[in-house]
Amino acid sequence: MIQIMRKWLTFALLCNTAVFAYTPPDLGDYLPEDLNVYPAYVLADQNFSPIAGGIDLKTTQDGFMTFLRQMWPDKYNSRDPVSFLSRAAKYGIVVIPLSGYAVEVQEQLFGRGYRIRSLGKSHATVKSYQIPAPYPYWNGQSATNYTITKRFSISDQLSVDIASTEATAIYAGQIRQSWINRSFVDPSESALYLLNQFALRRYVTHPSSTNANNNINNYSFWLSILYPTRASIATTPSQMQAILQQKGNFSLLDPFSYFAAISLAKYLINGEFQPLYMFPIGSVKYLPSIRPGLTPFGPEVYFDNYINYTAKNKLIYAYYRQGQHKPWTTYRGFGASIPNAWTNSNLSLGVRVDFWSQPNYSNTSYLLVENVVETMGSSQSDFMNIPIAKLIKKTNSIGIDRPTNPGIGALGSITVNYSIDPKRISCITLELGFKSSGYVQGFDLNSSPIARLGLQITY
């Protein structure tokens, strides 16, 4: 155990070394060259996925912040008290509430809403969204209200329960890539990034504090029925939450979070901007990150790798993910994307590939939520402290089919970017591809084509 702890501590220090790197004196008053450049990028796909939602929300916030900088200008590289109070007031009154609201919209509309939409009306239908004004103007709870049919399975329920944290993970990843592309950490996005990046850890650490966290309670319960952790021991769904809390701590191994915190502090105190440091390796720059994730068959951990090939203006993102849900199954996957793998005058091509080995996604009649509730004879909230042995005995009577045999899956897509006006970097984006059955963040669960259309205009 001590050796394992030492290994992870060493790896955490390596991941975050770039954060604490020495800042050259000539960067003390660093100002980004494209600070006032506003890249308006709008993306749409069939079911309004969190991939499209995150892009559109970020564009909306970028546009609002551009307008705010004009109406409420900052005095950069200034340490006088008036400038500090102005920046702090703007951040507290506008930026933090706006960031919080964007996260809620991503979680509900493009998270749970997307997953329900992707399942189809034959399984579930969204009835309404509840997204109140953000704190401190209102402190209500957000929610997605939906109805289910008799075809709604336990796997469906698990996919809906994790959809909000899935959406925030995608949103955080999009912010990371924008920081790498621009070579600095935008302080106006620091709170937005931290709220997204630590959403999963916040939810599993405080499983009863907000309505969104009740999704984690549901997830713990249904995962315990579908994949009991120890069939021979009387564990409970509540103990499943302890496992999730341990996985949530992997969020602390993300160097971008520390960059975000430092960037925010420097901006508020001194009006300075934080460059994004990466490890120089030959002609490329590299920065790794680790984060937790949830799947319909258990928790997992991602090892993200960002490679910036500055000489060729290429950003390469590659990841490896793995999870194990004893004693039932082990699952893993890896993938990579290059947004601009090939460029020629007004045309550029991007590629994405993903491969995985995981339990086959099951939405068969043997796994119906309705049948489990009827068999248990009580409300779901009463299930949390029932011993797993008792749950297994009761649910086995309705023939639960646990999809533990691993299946191999793949995803591939090509993105075409056609520049209409190179001076304003205006271009049309079209992504086409195909995905086989399986779980990948931001994509349909069953086999499906991939089609997205986007438009980018830089003001």
N, C-alpha and C positions, 0 to 999 in steps of 0.2 A: 504493500500500500504506500509506504514512504517513497519507494522508487517511482511509482506511478505519479505521485504528487510532485516529486522533483522534476519528472519529465514534462508534465503539463506546465509547471511554473517556468521552467527553462524556455519552453515553446512560447508561453505568453510574453516573456521578456523579449524574445526574438521578434515576435509579431509587432510589439509596440516600441521597439528601439527607435524607429524613424520619428516617432512622436517627440522624443526627448533629444533629438539631434541638435547640434550646435547651430544657432542662427547667426549667419554672417552679419557683421555690423551694417553693411550697406543695405540690408533688408529690413532694418529697424523701422523705416518709414515706407515700407512696401505698399504700393497701390496697384491692383490688377489693371492691366491694359484695357480689358474689355468689361470693366465694372458696369458701365452703362449700356452694354449691349443686351438687347432683349430678344432671345431666341424663342419665338412663338411657335411651338410644335404641337399640333393637334393630331391625335391618333384615334382611330375607331376600328372595332372589330364586331363580330356577330353578336356576342352577348355582353358587350361592354365589360371586358375582363379587367382585373387589377393592373395588368400591364398597360392597357390603354388608359385606364382611370388614373394611374399614377402620373403618366406623362401629361395628361390634360390638367390634372390638379396642380402639378408643378408649373405648367405654363401659366395657369391662372394666378398662382401666387407670385411668380416672377413678374408678371405684368402689373400686379397690384403693388409690388415692392418698387418697381420702376416709377410708377406714378407717385408713390409715397415719398421716394427720395427727392422728387421734384417739388412736392408740396411741403415736405418737412425735411429740408436738406440737412445733411450731416457735416460736421467740421472734422475732417479726418486728421489723424496724427496730432490730435490736440488733447492735452491733459488737464485743461482748466475745468473747474467744477461745473460751470454752466453747460459746457459741451457734454460732460458726463451725464448730468441730469437729463439733458435733452435726449441722449441716446437711450438711457435707461427707461425714460418715460415712453418713448416710442416703442421700445421692445415690449414693455409690460402692458401697455394699453392696446397695441395693435398686433405686433408680430406674434407673440405667444398665443393669444386667443385665436388668431387666424390660423396658426399652425395646428392648434388643437382641433379646430373645426375641420381642417383638411384631413387630418388623421381619421376623425369620426366618419367623414364621408367616404374615405377610402375603405374603412372597415365594413361599413354597412352597405352602401350602394354598390361599390365595386368589389367587395369581399364576399359577405354572405349573400348579397343580392345576386352577384354573378354566379356563385356556385349553385344557387337555387334555379336561376335561369338556365344554366347549362344542363341541369338534370332534366329539364323539360316539365311541362304542365302535367304530364302523366304521372309524375312523382311528387311535385310540390309547386306551389304558386305563391309569389310574393303578394301580400295584401297591402302593406303600407310600410313606410320608413319613419322612424322616430329619431330625429337628429336635432336636438335643441341647440340654442345659442351656446357658445363655448364659455367656459369659466374665464373671468369672474362675472360675466354678464348673466350667466345662467348656469346652474350646476345640475341639470337634469341628466337622465341616462338615455343613451342612444340604443336603438333596437331595430331589428328587422322582423316584422310580423308576417308570418306565412302559414299556409295550411298544407297538409300532406294528404296523400292518397293511400290506398291500400298497397300500392307498389313501392312505397317509400321504405328503404331498407336501412339496416343498422349502418352499413358502409356509407349510405347516403347521409345519414345523420352525423356520422363522424366527419365527413367531408365538409358539411355545413358548419359544424362546431369549430373547426380549425380555420375556416375561411377568412376570418378577420385578421388573425396573426399571419396568415399566408399573404394577405394583401399588403400589410405593413412591411413585411420582409421584402416584397418586390419594390415597394415605394422607396425604402431605404437604399436598396441596391441601385436604383435609378439616380438617386442623389449622389451616391458614391461615384458613379461613372461620370456625372457632370462635373464633380470636383476634379477628377483626374483630367478630364478634357480641358478644363480651364486653369489647372495647376494651382488653384487656391481654394480654401475652404470658405464658402460664402457664409458670413455670420447670420445673415437673414434666414438661412436654412438650418442653422445649428439646432435650434429647438425642434424644428420639424424632423430633422434626422434622428435626434435622440428619442423623441416620442415614438417614431416608427421602429427604430432599432431595438428599443427595450420594451416594446409592447408585449411580446411573449413572456419575458421575464417578469414584467409587472403583473400580468394576468395570473401566472402560475404561483407567484409569491403571495398574492392577495386574492385568493380564489372566490371570495364572497363580498368584495368591496364594491363592485360595480356590476351592472347588468351584463356588460361584455364579458366579465370574468365568469359569469354563470355558464358561458359556453365551455369553459375549462371544466367546470363541475360535470356538465353533460358529457364532455369528452372522456373524462375519467371513468364515468359510469358505464358508458356504452363500450369503451375499450376493454373494460374489465369483464364485460359479458362476452364480447366477441373473442378476446384473447386474454383469458385469465393469466395473471403473472405466475402464480404457483398453484397448480390445481390441487396439490396435496395439503396446502396450508390455508387456514381460514383468514386470508387477507381480505381487505375491503376496498371498494373504489376510492375511499378517502386516502388509503395508503398509496394508491396510484399517483395521487397528487404530489407526494414526496419525491417520487421518481421524476416527475415533470419539473419540480423545483430544482433538482440537481442539474437537469439538462439546461434549464433556464440560465444557470450561472455561466454557460459558455458565451453568453452575450458580452461578458466582461473581457473577452479575448479579442475584441474588435478595436484596432488602432484608430479607425475613423471616428469612433465615439470620443476618444481623447482629443483628437484634432478638433472635433466640433466644440468640445468644452473649452479648450484653449482659445479657439477662434472667437467664441462668444465673450470670454473674459477679456481678451485683448481689445476687442471692438468696444465693449462697454467702458473699459477703464481708460484706454488710450486712443480709441478711434483707429486702431491699426488692423491690418488684414494678415491672416495667417497663410503663408504658402503651404502647399501640400507636399511633404517630403516623402520620397520613395527610395528604396534601396537601389543605387546605381550598379548595374551589372553589365559591363560592356556598353553596348549601344542602347540598352533598354533600362527601364526603371521598373521595380517590382515591389509590390506590397501585398502581404497575405492578410487574411482575416478569418475568424472562426465565429460561427453563430449557430444557435439551435433552430430546430424546425419540428413541425408536427406533421404526421401523415395519417391516413385512415387506418393504419395498422400499427402505429406507435410513434414515439419520438425519434428524432435523428439529429445528427450534427453535420454541418456544412463546413468544408475547408475551402474558402474562396481565394482565388489568386487573380490579381490584377497586374497585367504587364503592359506598360506603355512604351511602345516603340516610336519614340519621338521623331527619329530621322525619317520614318515613312508615314508619320502621322496616323499610327494604328494603335488602337486599344484592344487588347486581347483579355477576355474574361474566361477563366476556366475554374471548375469546381469539382470537388469530390464529396459525396455525402454517404453516410452510413448510419444504420441504426440496428438495434437488436431488441426484440421483445420476447424475453424468455418465458416459457420454454418453446415458444411456437415458431418463431421465424427470425431470420436475419435478412436485411435488405440493404441495397447499396445502389449508387448511381454516379455517373460523372457526365460532364458536358462542357461545351465551350462555345463562345460566340465572338465573332469579329465583325463589328458594325460596318467597317469599310475595308474589307479584305482585298478589294481590287478597285482601283480608281483610274479613270481615263476621261479627261476633259469634263463634260457635263454629266457623266454617268459613273456611278459607283455601285458595287455589290457587297452585301454583307451576308454572312452565313452563321447558322446556329445548328448544333447537333447535340443530342442528349441520348444516353443509353442507361438502362437500369435493369436490375433484377429485384423483384419484389412480389409479394403475394398478389395473385390475380384479383383485381377489383371485382367485388361481387355485389350484385343488386338483385339476387334471386329471391323467390318467394319464401325460401327457408330462413331469410334473415329480416323479416318484416318487423319494423318497430311496433306496429299495432299488435302483432301476436305476442310479443314479449310483454308489453304492458298488460294485456288481457290475462296472460298466464300468471304474472306476478300478483295481480289483484290489488295493487296499491299505486299511489302516485309516484312519479319518478323521484321526487325529492326525498321520499322515504327509503330509497334504495341505497343511499350512499354508505350506510353503516351495516348493511347486510353482508355476512361473510360470503366470500367468493364461492366456497364449497356449496352453500345453499343456492346461490345464483345458478351455478352450474347444474345442480340437480334439477332445478325447476326449468331452466331454459333448455336442457337436453330433452325434456319431454316434448318440446315442439320441434325438435330436429334441427337445431342450429348448425349450419354448415360453415365451418371456419375455413376460409380460403388461405391455407398456409403454404401450399405448394408454390414455389417461386416461378414467376413468369418473366420472360425477357421482353423488353420493349425498347422502342427507339423513337426519336423525333428528329426531323430535319426540316430546315426552311432556308429560303434564299430571299434576301431583301434587296430590292432594286430602288436606288435613289437617283432620280433624274432632276438635275438642276435646271431651273427655268431662267433664273437671273443670278448668275454667279456673284455679282457685286453685292447682292443682298442675301446671298446664300438661301435663296428661295428654291425649294425643291418639293417634288412629290415622291412619297415613299410607298412602296407596295411590297408586302411580305406574303409569300406563298409557301406552303409546305404541307406536311402530313405528320400526324402523331398516332402511334398505336395505343392500345388500351394500357392505362397505368397512371400513376400519380406524378405529376410535375407541377410545380408551383405556377399558377396563372393559366393553366390549360385545362380543357375538358378532360374528364376521367375516362371516357370511352374513346375508341378510335374515331378520329375526326380530322378533317382538313384544317389547315391554318390559313387564315386570310385576314390581313390588316391593311388599312389604307391611312396614310398620314400626309400632312402638309406642314412644311416648315417655312417660316418667314422671319428674317432677322431685321429688327428695326434699329 
